[in-house]
Amino acid sequence: RITSKITSFTMIQYLNFFVFKRSLNKIKMNLF
């Protein structure tokens, strides 16, 4: 199904964004 593919892709993108933000915050904390 195309819709399920789009949904899973969106979820993966969202998760990646969330993890990226968290790692960014960790790096900032380590710097300061």
N, C-alpha and C positions, 0 to 999 in steps of 0.2 A: 504493500500500500504506500502510496506517495505521502499521504497525510501523516502516517506514523513515522515515516522517514524524516519529514520536516519537523515533527514534534521532537523526536529524539535528537536531531541536530540542534534544535533550539535549546534543549535542555543541556546538551553537552557544552554549547557556547556559554550558557548562563553559568554552569558549574566552573568552567575554565575562568570566566571573568571573576567569579567569586574567589576562587583559589588565588588568582593573580593579585587581587586587591589585598588579600590576607598576607601573602608573601611580601607584597610591597610594604605593608605596615610593619612587618617584622624587620625588614631591612632598615626602614626609617628608625625604628626603635634601637636597632643595633648601632646605627650611626650616631644617634644623639644620646 
